[in-house]
Amino acid sequence: MNLFVLNCIPIIFVALFFIGNKESEEEFLSITSSKALKGFAAIGVILHHLTQINTNYNQIWTGPINLWNEMGILFTGVFFFLSGYGLWTSFHTKPNYLQGFLKKRLSTVLIPFYVSNWIYVLIMGIGFGILTRPSEVLTSILGLTLVNTNMWYLVEIVLFYLAFYFLCKNTTEKQAEMGLIIVVGLVVGIGLFSGWDTTVYGWWFRGEWWYNTSFVFLYGMYFAKHKKETIRKMKNNYKKNLDINIVSWMILMTMDVLLLTNIGYHYQPSAFIGALCRLILCIVQTMNAIAFVRMLMLLSIQWKFENPFYLFIGEISLELYAIHNIVRLGCAYMLGMSNTLLYIVVLTVSILLSYPLYKLDRLFIRKVIQK
């Protein structure tokens, strides 16, 4: 019975996303729909991390929910897509968008990052003795190493924001596009050849999660640039396009799981073969994430996503993403929770903690922007 309830959790999570939505001819991917998608992605990432603990990284079979071990890239891809899409759209629709960009845009990411990061350093790094040397404490306070390795996404998106700003401000649009492709390609390349972090605190770029969905950021910008043409093509034979996309995604998801199960990122009979396998996996996972995002975009043409729960979660998504790991680890290892209780308690407590953090972050952000 316990396993049955456990496997119903992701079904409820997906079904809830479609409750309260309505058919709409309004603007494609409105602010409301984007926020709901962020909420959907944030819960998806948490379920992914919970399943990793619950199944010991797929070593324990607990039912179909095990598939969630491999689905984190899909929801991270949603975040990357929305960031790229939002940047390009704002740059071309808002006058003087780059004026004050660093203060406005970066503060909305860096303030949640550092507030949450310092909580981790204090409680986990110092309180639980993860950081044993003053140099480790210093680099973790600065964010150069990560006690909470889930914070890698915020580091990477800041790097992309900085690249976008300086390229768009100082070069032509075509040069900026090429420059961003190079920057994202460098991030992927560094990740491919950096190996894995074996410390209890995380170094930058060391792990496949740093690069296996990075190119989805560029896809978001590409989609925004060719928005009218892309949507027109999507609307033509809409049902056929949706069916093809769903089948394509299922095939890519199957390939993804098979490659991870039989080869994986750690397969290294030689340096060259290991790098080649990581590259192939990265390509397949990137295509998988893009197919998933494209499926959501097809749905966005017909529906306006406005489920109240996901709209709320979307509002606090950064704080939720940043803080949930401390709850996850505490419940799993300190309190010894397992299975269904672990999922329910972590989701509930993480949301309850995220809201006051969100309010605190917004207070700091307003003060920074108003200066």
VEXSE-579033 format. One record per residue (C-alpha): chain; residue number from 1; residue in three letters; x, y, z. Coordinates in pm, whole numbers, plus 50000, padded with zeros to 5 digits. Layout:
# residues N
@kette A | nr NUM | rest ala | east X | north Y | up Z .
...
# end
This chain:
# residues 371
@kette A | nr 1 | rest met | east 50000 | north 50000 | up 50000 .
@kette A | nr 2 | rest asn | east 50284 | north 50236 | up 50089 .
@kette A | nr 3 | rest leu | east 50452 | north 50186 | up 49750 .
@kette A | nr 4 | rest phe | east 50120 | north 50238 | up 49572 .
@kette A | nr 5 | rest val | east 50069 | north 50575 | up 49744 .
@kette A | nr 6 | rest leu | east 50433 | north 50665 | up 49675 .
@kette A | nr 7 | rest asn | east 50393 | north 50602 | up 49302 .
@kette A | nr 8 | rest cys | east 50073 | north 50809 | up 49294 .
@kette A | nr 9 | rest ile | east 50264 | north 51122 | up 49404 .
@kette A | nr 10 | rest pro | east 50413 | north 51208 | up 49061 .
@kette A | nr 11 | rest ile | east 50079 | north 51127 | up 48894 .
@kette A | nr 12 | rest ile | east 49908 | north 51376 | up 49126 .
@kette A | nr 13 | rest phe | east 50185 | north 51626 | up 49057 .
@kette A | nr 14 | rest val | east 50132 | north 51605 | up 48679 .
@kette A | nr 15 | rest ala | east 49751 | north 51593 | up 48697 .
@kette A | nr 16 | rest leu | east 49743 | north 51899 | up 48924 .
@kette A | nr 17 | rest phe | east 49930 | north 52100 | up 48662 .
@kette A | nr 18 | rest phe | east 49636 | north 52068 | up 48421 .
@kette A | nr 19 | rest ile | east 49365 | north 52157 | up 48673 .
@kette A | nr 20 | rest gly | east 49232 | north 52512 | up 48656 .
@kette A | nr 21 | rest asn | east 49374 | north 52589 | up 48314 .
@kette A | nr 22 | rest lys | east 49161 | north 52717 | up 48028 .
@kette A | nr 23 | rest glu | east 49173 | north 52738 | up 47653 .
@kette A | nr 24 | rest ser | east 49302 | north 53077 | up 47555 .
@kette A | nr 25 | rest glu | east 49383 | north 53279 | up 47248 .
@kette A | nr 26 | rest glu | east 49580 | north 53529 | up 47456 .
@kette A | nr 27 | rest glu | east 49949 | north 53597 | up 47422 .
@kette A | nr 28 | rest phe | east 50156 | north 53278 | up 47389 .
@kette A | nr 29 | rest leu | east 50352 | north 53195 | up 47704 .
@kette A | nr 30 | rest ser | east 50220 | north 53487 | up 47905 .
@kette A | nr 31 | rest ile | east 50374 | north 53593 | up 48236 .
@kette A | nr 32 | rest thr | east 50111 | north 53383 | up 48415 .
@kette A | nr 33 | rest ser | east 50184 | north 53070 | up 48212 .
@kette A | nr 34 | rest ser | east 50560 | north 53116 | up 48252 .
@kette A | nr 35 | rest lys | east 50523 | north 53143 | up 48628 .
@kette A | nr 36 | rest ala | east 50310 | north 52827 | up 48642 .
@kette A | nr 37 | rest leu | east 50571 | north 52643 | up 48432 .
@kette A | nr 38 | rest lys | east 50842 | north 52751 | up 48676 .
@kette A | nr 39 | rest gly | east 50634 | north 52614 | up 48963 .
@kette A | nr 40 | rest phe | east 50580 | north 52288 | up 48774 .
@kette A | nr 41 | rest ala | east 50955 | north 52260 | up 48709 .
@kette A | nr 42 | rest ala | east 51048 | north 52341 | up 49070 .
@kette A | nr 43 | rest ile | east 50830 | north 52061 | up 49211 .
@kette A | nr 44 | rest gly | east 50963 | north 51828 | up 48940 .
@kette A | nr 45 | rest val | east 51322 | north 51896 | up 49046 .
@kette A | nr 46 | rest ile | east 51239 | north 51830 | up 49413 .
@kette A | nr 47 | rest leu | east 51069 | north 51500 | up 49326 .
@kette A | nr 48 | rest his | east 51379 | north 51409 | up 49125 .
@kette A | nr 49 | rest his | east 51609 | north 51475 | up 49422 .
@kette A | nr 50 | rest leu | east 51378 | north 51290 | up 49661 .
@kette A | nr 51 | rest thr | east 51367 | north 50988 | up 49433 .
@kette A | nr 52 | rest gln | east 51748 | north 50980 | up 49417 .
@kette A | nr 53 | rest ile | east 51760 | north 50942 | up 49796 .
@kette A | nr 54 | rest asn | east 51460 | north 50711 | up 49819 .
@kette A | nr 55 | rest thr | east 51597 | north 50469 | up 49557 .
@kette A | nr 56 | rest asn | east 51966 | north 50516 | up 49640 .
@kette A | nr 57 | rest tyr | east 52022 | north 50656 | up 49289 .
@kette A | nr 58 | rest asn | east 51816 | north 50385 | up 49119 .
@kette A | nr 59 | rest gln | east 51974 | north 50097 | up 49311 .
@kette A | nr 60 | rest ile | east 51646 | north 50017 | up 49489 .
@kette A | nr 61 | rest trp | east 51331 | north 49945 | up 49288 .
@kette A | nr 62 | rest thr | east 51023 | north 50117 | up 49428 .
@kette A | nr 63 | rest gly | east 50805 | north 50111 | up 49118 .
@kette A | nr 64 | rest pro | east 50761 | north 50341 | up 48817 .
@kette A | nr 65 | rest ile | east 50863 | north 50638 | up 49030 .
@kette A | nr 66 | rest asn | east 51223 | north 50518 | up 48979 .
@kette A | nr 67 | rest leu | east 51203 | north 50682 | up 48637 .
@kette A | nr 68 | rest trp | east 51211 | north 51016 | up 48817 .
@kette A | nr 69 | rest asn | east 51583 | north 50952 | up 48877 .
@kette A | nr 70 | rest glu | east 51638 | north 51039 | up 48511 .
@kette A | nr 71 | rest met | east 51383 | north 51320 | up 48478 .
@kette A | nr 72 | rest gly | east 51567 | north 51601 | up 48654 .
@kette A | nr 73 | rest ile | east 51712 | north 51723 | up 48323 .
@kette A | nr 74 | rest leu | east 51360 | north 51779 | up 48185 .
@kette A | nr 75 | rest phe | east 51265 | north 52025 | up 48457 .
@kette A | nr 76 | rest thr | east 51605 | north 52193 | up 48463 .
@kette A | nr 77 | rest gly | east 51560 | north 52231 | up 48088 .
@kette A | nr 78 | rest val | east 51234 | north 52420 | up 48150 .
@kette A | nr 79 | rest phe | east 51420 | north 52669 | up 48372 .
@kette A | nr 80 | rest phe | east 51696 | north 52717 | up 48114 .
@kette A | nr 81 | rest phe | east 51443 | north 52757 | up 47832 .
@kette A | nr 82 | rest leu | east 51235 | north 53017 | up 48016 .
@kette A | nr 83 | rest ser | east 51550 | north 53212 | up 48107 .
@kette A | nr 84 | rest gly | east 51674 | north 53222 | up 47747 .
@kette A | nr 85 | rest tyr | east 51327 | north 53296 | up 47611 .
@kette A | nr 86 | rest gly | east 51266 | north 53571 | up 47865 .
@kette A | nr 87 | rest leu | east 51601 | north 53742 | up 47804 .
@kette A | nr 88 | rest trp | east 51561 | north 53756 | up 47427 .
@kette A | nr 89 | rest thr | east 51197 | north 53863 | up 47442 .
@kette A | nr 90 | rest ser | east 51262 | north 54139 | up 47696 .
@kette A | nr 91 | rest phe | east 51566 | north 54264 | up 47505 .
@kette A | nr 92 | rest his | east 51356 | north 54313 | up 47192 .
@kette A | nr 93 | rest thr | east 51033 | north 54440 | up 47348 .
@kette A | nr 94 | rest lys | east 51138 | north 54659 | up 47642 .
@kette A | nr 95 | rest pro | east 51302 | north 54997 | up 47565 .
@kette A | nr 96 | rest asn | east 51649 | north 55043 | up 47719 .
@kette A | nr 97 | rest tyr | east 51633 | north 54691 | up 47860 .
@kette A | nr 98 | rest leu | east 52009 | north 54676 | up 47921 .
@kette A | nr 99 | rest gln | east 52002 | north 54995 | up 48127 .
@kette A | nr 100 | rest gly | east 52028 | north 54883 | up 48488 .
@kette A | nr 101 | rest phe | east 52029 | north 54518 | up 48372 .
@kette A | nr 102 | rest leu | east 52305 | north 54404 | up 48607 .
@kette A | nr 103 | rest lys | east 52142 | north 54558 | up 48912 .
@kette A | nr 104 | rest lys | east 51788 | north 54443 | up 48834 .
@kette A | nr 105 | rest arg | east 51840 | north 54104 | up 48674 .
@kette A | nr 106 | rest leu | east 52135 | north 53976 | up 48872 .
@kette A | nr 107 | rest ser | east 51996 | north 54083 | up 49209 .
@kette A | nr 108 | rest thr | east 51691 | north 53859 | up 49157 .
@kette A | nr 109 | rest val | east 51925 | north 53559 | up 49133 .
@kette A | nr 110 | rest leu | east 52228 | north 53651 | up 49343 .
@kette A | nr 111 | rest ile | east 52036 | north 53761 | up 49653 .
@kette A | nr 112 | rest pro | east 51838 | north 53431 | up 49681 .
@kette A | nr 113 | rest phe | east 52163 | north 53248 | up 49603 .
@kette A | nr 114 | rest tyr | east 52368 | north 53411 | up 49879 .
@kette A | nr 115 | rest val | east 52093 | north 53416 | up 50143 .
@kette A | nr 116 | rest ser | east 52035 | north 53043 | up 50094 .
@kette A | nr 117 | rest asn | east 52405 | north 52971 | up 50051 .
@kette A | nr 118 | rest trp | east 52496 | north 53131 | up 50384 .
@kette A | nr 119 | rest ile | east 52222 | north 52931 | up 50557 .
@kette A | nr 120 | rest tyr | east 52382 | north 52613 | up 50421 .
@kette A | nr 121 | rest val | east 52732 | north 52724 | up 50519 .
@kette A | nr 122 | rest leu | east 52617 | north 52800 | up 50874 .
@kette A | nr 123 | rest ile | east 52400 | north 52494 | up 50934 .
@kette A | nr 124 | rest met | east 52559 | north 52222 | up 50722 .
@kette A | nr 125 | rest gly | east 52909 | north 52352 | up 50654 .
@kette A | nr 126 | rest ile | east 53000 | north 52470 | up 51002 .
@kette A | nr 127 | rest gly | east 52726 | north 52317 | up 51220 .
@kette A | nr 128 | rest phe | east 52770 | north 51964 | up 51085 .
@kette A | nr 129 | rest gly | east 53143 | north 51991 | up 51020 .
@kette A | nr 130 | rest ile | east 53138 | north 51953 | up 50643 .
@kette A | nr 131 | rest leu | east 53381 | north 52244 | up 50612 .
@kette A | nr 132 | rest thr | east 53689 | north 52168 | up 50820 .
@kette A | nr 133 | rest arg | east 53938 | north 52435 | up 50706 .
@kette A | nr 134 | rest pro | east 53909 | north 52817 | up 50707 .
@kette A | nr 135 | rest ser | east 53981 | north 52822 | up 50332 .
@kette A | nr 136 | rest glu | east 53681 | north 52593 | up 50271 .
@kette A | nr 137 | rest val | east 53458 | north 52820 | up 50477 .
@kette A | nr 138 | rest leu | east 53579 | north 53126 | up 50285 .
@kette A | nr 139 | rest thr | east 53529 | north 52977 | up 49937 .
@kette A | nr 140 | rest ser | east 53186 | north 52849 | up 50039 .
@kette A | nr 141 | rest ile | east 53080 | north 53188 | up 50178 .
@kette A | nr 142 | rest leu | east 53185 | north 53347 | up 49849 .
@kette A | nr 143 | rest gly | east 53001 | north 53079 | up 49651 .
@kette A | nr 144 | rest leu | east 53318 | north 52955 | up 49478 .
@kette A | nr 145 | rest thr | east 53244 | north 52615 | up 49628 .
@kette A | nr 146 | rest leu | east 52894 | north 52492 | up 49706 .
@kette A | nr 147 | rest val | east 52791 | north 52319 | up 50026 .
@kette A | nr 148 | rest asn | east 52457 | north 52278 | up 49851 .
@kette A | nr 149 | rest thr | east 52559 | north 52144 | up 49510 .
@kette A | nr 150 | rest asn | east 52205 | north 52199 | up 49381 .
@kette A | nr 151 | rest met | east 52291 | north 52570 | up 49365 .
@kette A | nr 152 | rest trp | east 52499 | north 52507 | up 49052 .
@kette A | nr 153 | rest tyr | east 52209 | north 52623 | up 48833 .
@kette A | nr 154 | rest leu | east 52207 | north 52971 | up 48987 .
@kette A | nr 155 | rest val | east 52583 | north 53003 | up 48933 .
@kette A | nr 156 | rest glu | east 52553 | north 52901 | up 48569 .
@kette A | nr 157 | rest ile | east 52255 | north 53122 | up 48489 .
@kette A | nr 158 | rest val | east 52440 | north 53423 | up 48632 .
@kette A | nr 159 | rest leu | east 52732 | north 53346 | up 48401 .
@kette A | nr 160 | rest phe | east 52492 | north 53334 | up 48105 .
@kette A | nr 161 | rest tyr | east 52328 | north 53660 | up 48211 .
@kette A | nr 162 | rest leu | east 52667 | north 53831 | up 48232 .
@kette A | nr 163 | rest ala | east 52766 | north 53698 | up 47889 .
@kette A | nr 164 | rest phe | east 52433 | north 53815 | up 47743 .
@kette A | nr 165 | rest tyr | east 52471 | north 54163 | up 47890 .
@kette A | nr 166 | rest phe | east 52828 | north 54231 | up 47782 .
@kette A | nr 167 | rest leu | east 52785 | north 54079 | up 47437 .
@kette A | nr 168 | rest cys | east 52458 | north 54258 | up 47359 .
@kette A | nr 169 | rest lys | east 52590 | north 54587 | up 47496 .
@kette A | nr 170 | rest asn | east 52921 | north 54585 | up 47307 .
@kette A | nr 171 | rest thr | east 52861 | north 54392 | up 46984 .
@kette A | nr 172 | rest thr | east 52607 | north 54358 | up 46705 .
@kette A | nr 173 | rest glu | east 52315 | north 54121 | up 46752 .
@kette A | nr 174 | rest lys | east 52464 | north 53862 | up 46518 .
@kette A | nr 175 | rest gln | east 52799 | north 53876 | up 46699 .
@kette A | nr 176 | rest ala | east 52620 | north 53849 | up 47034 .
@kette A | nr 177 | rest glu | east 52439 | north 53535 | up 46916 .
@kette A | nr 178 | rest met | east 52766 | north 53374 | up 46808 .
@kette A | nr 179 | rest gly | east 52933 | north 53483 | up 47130 .
@kette A | nr 180 | rest leu | east 52661 | north 53323 | up 47342 .
@kette A | nr 181 | rest ile | east 52692 | north 52999 | up 47147 .
@kette A | nr 182 | rest ile | east 53065 | north 53003 | up 47220 .
@kette A | nr 183 | rest val | east 53011 | north 53079 | up 47591 .
@kette A | nr 184 | rest val | east 52758 | north 52798 | up 47637 .
@kette A | nr 185 | rest gly | east 52981 | north 52566 | up 47431 .
@kette A | nr 186 | rest leu | east 53275 | north 52648 | up 47660 .
@kette A | nr 187 | rest val | east 53067 | north 52568 | up 47969 .
@kette A | nr 188 | rest val | east 52970 | north 52232 | up 47817 .
@kette A | nr 189 | rest gly | east 53329 | north 52165 | up 47707 .
@kette A | nr 190 | rest ile | east 53475 | north 52248 | up 48050 .
@kette A | nr 191 | rest gly | east 53217 | north 52022 | up 48213 .
@kette A | nr 192 | rest leu | east 53285 | north 51734 | up 47975 .
@kette A | nr 193 | rest phe | east 53654 | north 51728 | up 48059 .
@kette A | nr 194 | rest ser | east 53651 | north 51836 | up 48426 .
@kette A | nr 195 | rest gly | east 53552 | north 51501 | up 48571 .
@kette A | nr 196 | rest trp | east 53356 | north 51477 | up 48896 .
@kette A | nr 197 | rest asp | east 53381 | north 51641 | up 49232 .
@kette A | nr 198 | rest thr | east 53464 | north 51395 | up 49510 .
@kette A | nr 199 | rest thr | east 53459 | north 51649 | up 49796 .
@kette A | nr 200 | rest val | east 53165 | north 51704 | up 50031 .
@kette A | nr 201 | rest tyr | east 53136 | north 52057 | up 49896 .
@kette A | nr 202 | rest gly | east 53103 | north 52122 | up 49523 .
@kette A | nr 203 | rest trp | east 53353 | north 52280 | up 49285 .
@kette A | nr 204 | rest trp | east 53222 | north 52453 | up 48975 .
@kette A | nr 205 | rest phe | east 53167 | north 52252 | up 48652 .
@kette A | nr 206 | rest arg | east 53252 | north 51916 | up 48810 .
@kette A | nr 207 | rest gly | east 52957 | north 51690 | up 48731 .
@kette A | nr 208 | rest glu | east 52737 | north 51621 | up 48430 .
@kette A | nr 209 | rest trp | east 52447 | north 51819 | up 48577 .
@kette A | nr 210 | rest trp | east 52651 | north 52135 | up 48506 .
@kette A | nr 211 | rest tyr | east 52631 | north 52092 | up 48129 .
@kette A | nr 212 | rest asn | east 52381 | north 51831 | up 48011 .
@kette A | nr 213 | rest thr | east 52098 | north 52086 | up 47963 .
@kette A | nr 214 | rest ser | east 52294 | north 52410 | up 47910 .
@kette A | nr 215 | rest phe | east 52215 | north 52429 | up 47538 .
@kette A | nr 216 | rest val | east 51842 | north 52449 | up 47620 .
@kette A | nr 217 | rest phe | east 51915 | north 52809 | up 47725 .
@kette A | nr 218 | rest leu | east 52014 | north 52881 | up 47365 .
@kette A | nr 219 | rest tyr | east 51706 | north 52699 | up 47239 .
@kette A | nr 220 | rest gly | east 51493 | north 52936 | up 47449 .
@kette A | nr 221 | rest met | east 51657 | north 53235 | up 47281 .
@kette A | nr 222 | rest tyr | east 51622 | north 53077 | up 46937 .
@kette A | nr 223 | rest phe | east 51254 | north 53004 | up 47003 .
@kette A | nr 224 | rest ala | east 51196 | north 53367 | up 47108 .
@kette A | nr 225 | rest lys | east 51377 | north 53501 | up 46800 .
@kette A | nr 226 | rest his | east 51170 | north 53287 | up 46560 .
@kette A | nr 227 | rest lys | east 50856 | north 53289 | up 46774 .
@kette A | nr 228 | rest lys | east 50598 | north 53391 | up 46509 .
@kette A | nr 229 | rest glu | east 50723 | north 53147 | up 46249 .
@kette A | nr 230 | rest thr | east 50763 | north 52863 | up 46499 .
@kette A | nr 231 | rest ile | east 50414 | north 52908 | up 46645 .
@kette A | nr 232 | rest arg | east 50263 | north 52926 | up 46296 .
@kette A | nr 233 | rest lys | east 50425 | north 52593 | up 46208 .
@kette A | nr 234 | rest met | east 50312 | north 52443 | up 46538 .
@kette A | nr 235 | rest lys | east 49953 | north 52548 | up 46477 .
@kette A | nr 236 | rest asn | east 49946 | north 52391 | up 46130 .
@kette A | nr 237 | rest asn | east 49829 | north 52030 | up 46181 .
@kette A | nr 238 | rest tyr | east 49842 | north 52095 | up 46554 .
@kette A | nr 239 | rest lys | east 49729 | north 51751 | up 46670 .
@kette A | nr 240 | rest lys | east 49971 | north 51576 | up 46435 .
@kette A | nr 241 | rest asn | east 50259 | north 51796 | up 46555 .
@kette A | nr 242 | rest leu | east 50170 | north 51726 | up 46918 .
@kette A | nr 243 | rest asp | east 50148 | north 51350 | up 46858 .
@kette A | nr 244 | rest ile | east 50483 | north 51347 | up 46674 .
@kette A | nr 245 | rest asn | east 50644 | north 51548 | up 46953 .
@kette A | nr 246 | rest ile | east 50512 | north 51317 | up 47225 .
@kette A | nr 247 | rest val | east 50637 | north 51008 | up 47041 .
@kette A | nr 248 | rest ser | east 50974 | north 51175 | up 46975 .
@kette A | nr 249 | rest trp | east 51009 | north 51266 | up 47341 .
@kette A | nr 250 | rest met | east 50922 | north 50911 | up 47452 .
@kette A | nr 251 | rest ile | east 51185 | north 50767 | up 47214 .
@kette A | nr 252 | rest leu | east 51450 | north 51012 | up 47335 .
@kette A | nr 253 | rest met | east 51357 | north 50944 | up 47698 .
@kette A | nr 254 | rest thr | east 51398 | north 50571 | up 47636 .
@kette A | nr 255 | rest met | east 51736 | north 50626 | up 47468 .
@kette A | nr 256 | rest asp | east 51838 | north 50847 | up 47759 .
@kette A | nr 257 | rest val | east 51751 | north 50585 | up 48021 .
@kette A | nr 258 | rest leu | east 51915 | north 50301 | up 47824 .
@kette A | nr 259 | rest leu | east 52239 | north 50496 | up 47776 .
@kette A | nr 260 | rest leu | east 52254 | north 50598 | up 48141 .
@kette A | nr 261 | rest thr | east 52181 | north 50240 | up 48253 .
@kette A | nr 262 | rest asn | east 52430 | north 50068 | up 48022 .
@kette A | nr 263 | rest ile | east 52705 | north 50329 | up 47986 .
@kette A | nr 264 | rest gly | east 52658 | north 50633 | up 48208 .
@kette A | nr 265 | rest tyr | east 52875 | north 50940 | up 48249 .
@kette A | nr 266 | rest his | east 53134 | north 50753 | up 48457 .
@kette A | nr 267 | rest tyr | east 53214 | north 50494 | up 48190 .
@kette A | nr 268 | rest gln | east 53582 | north 50542 | up 48110 .
@kette A | nr 269 | rest pro | east 53775 | north 50252 | up 47954 .
@kette A | nr 270 | rest ser | east 54005 | north 50522 | up 47814 .
@kette A | nr 271 | rest ala | east 54013 | north 50901 | up 47823 .
@kette A | nr 272 | rest phe | east 53896 | north 50930 | up 47461 .
@kette A | nr 273 | rest ile | east 53618 | north 50669 | up 47485 .
@kette A | nr 274 | rest gly | east 53500 | north 50817 | up 47815 .
@kette A | nr 275 | rest ala | east 53483 | north 51169 | up 47668 .
@kette A | nr 276 | rest leu | east 53305 | north 51040 | up 47356 .
@kette A | nr 277 | rest cys | east 53043 | north 50857 | up 47565 .
@kette A | nr 278 | rest arg | east 52984 | north 51167 | up 47779 .
@kette A | nr 279 | rest leu | east 52942 | north 51374 | up 47463 .
@kette A | nr 280 | rest ile | east 52689 | north 51128 | up 47317 .
@kette A | nr 281 | rest leu | east 52496 | north 51123 | up 47646 .
@kette A | nr 282 | rest cys | east 52501 | north 51502 | up 47660 .
@kette A | nr 283 | rest ile | east 52361 | north 51529 | up 47306 .
@kette A | nr 284 | rest val | east 52083 | north 51276 | up 47373 .
@kette A | nr 285 | rest gln | east 51989 | north 51438 | up 47705 .
@kette A | nr 286 | rest thr | east 51987 | north 51785 | up 47549 .
@kette A | nr 287 | rest met | east 51758 | north 51661 | up 47271 .
@kette A | nr 288 | rest asn | east 51541 | north 51489 | up 47533 .
@kette A | nr 289 | rest ala | east 51505 | north 51810 | up 47735 .
@kette A | nr 290 | rest ile | east 51430 | north 52015 | up 47421 .
@kette A | nr 291 | rest ala | east 51163 | north 51766 | up 47310 .
@kette A | nr 292 | rest phe | east 51002 | north 51789 | up 47655 .
@kette A | nr 293 | rest val | east 51010 | north 52170 | up 47651 .
@kette A | nr 294 | rest arg | east 50873 | north 52177 | up 47297 .
@kette A | nr 295 | rest met | east 50585 | north 51954 | up 47408 .
@kette A | nr 296 | rest leu | east 50502 | north 52204 | up 47684 .
@kette A | nr 297 | rest met | east 50519 | north 52488 | up 47430 .
@kette A | nr 298 | rest leu | east 50273 | north 52306 | up 47206 .
@kette A | nr 299 | rest leu | east 50038 | north 52278 | up 47502 .
@kette A | nr 300 | rest ser | east 50095 | north 52648 | up 47577 .
@kette A | nr 301 | rest ile | east 49952 | north 52738 | up 47236 .
@kette A | nr 302 | rest gln | east 49615 | north 52593 | up 47334 .
@kette A | nr 303 | rest trp | east 49611 | north 52649 | up 47709 .
@kette A | nr 304 | rest lys | east 49679 | north 52926 | up 47955 .
@kette A | nr 305 | rest phe | east 49843 | north 52766 | up 48258 .
@kette A | nr 306 | rest glu | east 49703 | north 52926 | up 48571 .
@kette A | nr 307 | rest asn | east 49673 | north 52656 | up 48836 .
@kette A | nr 308 | rest pro | east 49680 | north 52854 | up 49165 .
@kette A | nr 309 | rest phe | east 49916 | north 52612 | up 49338 .
@kette A | nr 310 | rest tyr | east 50175 | north 52624 | up 49060 .
@kette A | nr 311 | rest leu | east 50140 | north 53001 | up 49025 .
@kette A | nr 312 | rest phe | east 50230 | north 53031 | up 49394 .
@kette A | nr 313 | rest ile | east 50517 | north 52784 | up 49363 .
@kette A | nr 314 | rest gly | east 50641 | north 52969 | up 49054 .
@kette A | nr 315 | rest glu | east 50659 | north 53290 | up 49257 .
@kette A | nr 316 | rest ile | east 50884 | north 53130 | up 49520 .
@kette A | nr 317 | rest ser | east 51056 | north 52884 | up 49283 .
@kette A | nr 318 | rest leu | east 51412 | north 53013 | up 49327 .
@kette A | nr 319 | rest glu | east 51394 | north 53002 | up 49705 .
@kette A | nr 320 | rest leu | east 51228 | north 52661 | up 49694 .
@kette A | nr 321 | rest tyr | east 51493 | north 52528 | up 49456 .
@kette A | nr 322 | rest ala | east 51770 | north 52671 | up 49674 .
@kette A | nr 323 | rest ile | east 51651 | north 52563 | up 50020 .
@kette A | nr 324 | rest his | east 51480 | north 52226 | up 49974 .
@kette A | nr 325 | rest asn | east 51801 | north 52021 | up 49988 .
@kette A | nr 326 | rest ile | east 51861 | north 52100 | up 50354 .
@kette A | nr 327 | rest val | east 51512 | north 51970 | up 50434 .
@kette A | nr 328 | rest arg | east 51560 | north 51666 | up 50211 .
@kette A | nr 329 | rest leu | east 51889 | north 51566 | up 50374 .
@kette A | nr 330 | rest gly | east 51760 | north 51638 | up 50725 .
@kette A | nr 331 | rest cys | east 51448 | north 51425 | up 50681 .
@kette A | nr 332 | rest ala | east 51629 | north 51140 | up 50505 .
@kette A | nr 333 | rest tyr | east 51942 | north 51109 | up 50719 .
@kette A | nr 334 | rest met | east 51876 | north 51281 | up 51052 .
@kette A | nr 335 | rest leu | east 51512 | north 51184 | up 51103 .
@kette A | nr 336 | rest gly | east 51533 | north 50861 | up 50906 .
@kette A | nr 337 | rest met | east 51215 | north 50918 | up 50709 .
@kette A | nr 338 | rest ser | east 51148 | north 50699 | up 50411 .
@kette A | nr 339 | rest asn | east 50911 | north 50654 | up 50118 .
@kette A | nr 340 | rest thr | east 50582 | north 50844 | up 50117 .
@kette A | nr 341 | rest leu | east 50638 | north 51036 | up 50442 .
@kette A | nr 342 | rest leu | east 50970 | north 51167 | up 50312 .
@kette A | nr 343 | rest tyr | east 50809 | north 51314 | up 50000 .
@kette A | nr 344 | rest ile | east 50515 | north 51472 | up 50183 .
@kette A | nr 345 | rest val | east 50717 | north 51624 | up 50468 .
@kette A | nr 346 | rest val | east 50999 | north 51756 | up 50246 .
@kette A | nr 347 | rest leu | east 50758 | north 51917 | up 49999 .
@kette A | nr 348 | rest thr | east 50546 | north 52072 | up 50276 .
@kette A | nr 349 | rest val | east 50830 | north 52200 | up 50495 .
@kette A | nr 350 | rest ser | east 51031 | north 52327 | up 50197 .
@kette A | nr 351 | rest ile | east 50735 | north 52533 | up 50074 .
@kette A | nr 352 | rest leu | east 50670 | north 52669 | up 50423 .
@kette A | nr 353 | rest leu | east 51035 | north 52775 | up 50458 .
@kette A | nr 354 | rest ser | east 51057 | north 52917 | up 50107 .
@kette A | nr 355 | rest tyr | east 50782 | north 53175 | up 50151 .
@kette A | nr 356 | rest pro | east 50947 | north 53379 | up 50432 .
@kette A | nr 357 | rest leu | east 51279 | north 53346 | up 50247 .
@kette A | nr 358 | rest tyr | east 51109 | north 53483 | up 49937 .
@kette A | nr 359 | rest lys | east 50978 | north 53781 | up 50136 .
@kette A | nr 360 | rest leu | east 51324 | north 53843 | up 50283 .
@kette A | nr 361 | rest asp | east 51490 | north 53820 | up 49942 .
@kette A | nr 362 | rest arg | east 51239 | north 54062 | up 49789 .
@kette A | nr 363 | rest leu | east 51307 | north 54311 | up 50067 .
@kette A | nr 364 | rest phe | east 51680 | north 54303 | up 49987 .
@kette A | nr 365 | rest ile | east 51617 | north 54312 | up 49611 .
@kette A | nr 366 | rest arg | east 51398 | north 54622 | up 49640 .
@kette A | nr 367 | rest lys | east 51667 | north 54799 | up 49841 .
@kette A | nr 368 | rest val | east 51933 | north 54712 | up 49582 .
@kette A | nr 369 | rest ile | east 51720 | north 54824 | up 49285 .
@kette A | nr 370 | rest gln | east 51616 | north 55148 | up 49452 .
@kette A | nr 371 | rest lys | east 51975 | north 55258 | up 49518 .
# end
